[in-house]
Amino acid sequence: MTESTFWSKISTQAKSEHRPFFTMAPMEAVSNTVFRQVITQACAPDTFFSEFVYAKAITDPDTKFPIHGRLYMDSREKTRPVVQLWGNEAADFGTAAEALKKQRFEAVDINMGCPDSTVIKNHGGSDLIRNHQWAQDVIAAAKTSGLAVSAKTRLGYSKADEFKDWIPFLLQQDVDLLTIHLRSKMEMSKVPAHLEVIDDILKMRDKIAPKTLIQVNGDIADYQAGMKLYQEYPGLDGIMIGRGVFANPFTFEKKPKSHSLNELLSLLQMQLNLFDDFSTHYDIPRFPSLKRFFKIYARPELGATDLRNAMMDAKSTDEVRKILDDKDKYLK
């Protein structure tokens, strides 16, 4: 356990409201300053996680996985995200965490669950599930900074029941927060999340590391689904939502409301403006990366399928704006 009060403050505030804390998952090319601000405008979680950041790249700009704006903070953001680091070299995590501390970040999270083949080939993400010593060493190195240290993992690499050995091992490392995606690496997202193991995980926590907060991730669509899970498993401390934001940017609303197409498209306009501003600082991400977001706003149930298709053919943010200015001709 670190001396940081970052996660305990978030948890204490949530508990005072009789709920778990909610976070938005780290997602590559998604969880950057632009989309964090869009979700904040819609309805913010208790805190955000950053995109995946290669630990070595924070102090070595010549790595093959450079930062490219992943740590950029817009002046309009009120709080700094938890920085999710990946890699397997302990020294890189030590120097990265120290550098982040100087940049006034308060918390780091260690990626031990990413199933991406490139990350695994470079011994990061869920490859750490197969290499316990690396996992232990990078946690210990990150802790030397004094920042809050958490880890995000899966139940196992090949099979879900690997959690019976893997989760106790991680709990023995005494992290501030352990986030568990309730599937194995090999299962990806092809099977339902294994909610049935939550009770076992909570018992492990209570026995091995009672001060470690437990957060779960996987198949949790929105705030209401998170609250339902919390009511079934009141020992949980946090709920992480990832893909749910692509179904509903208002996913963290405590009281769900109906949102018009105009409300959704105003969020898209905001994202276009923020994207253009971000592009004045960094050349990456480029326009095609925006297209994955169009389905969030131009929704079929609101008669906007043709509008979305038109935007998918656009080549620039200005072209998208022109389509939006003329949106009525695309709506059914």
Disulfide bonds with the S-S distance in Angstrom:
none
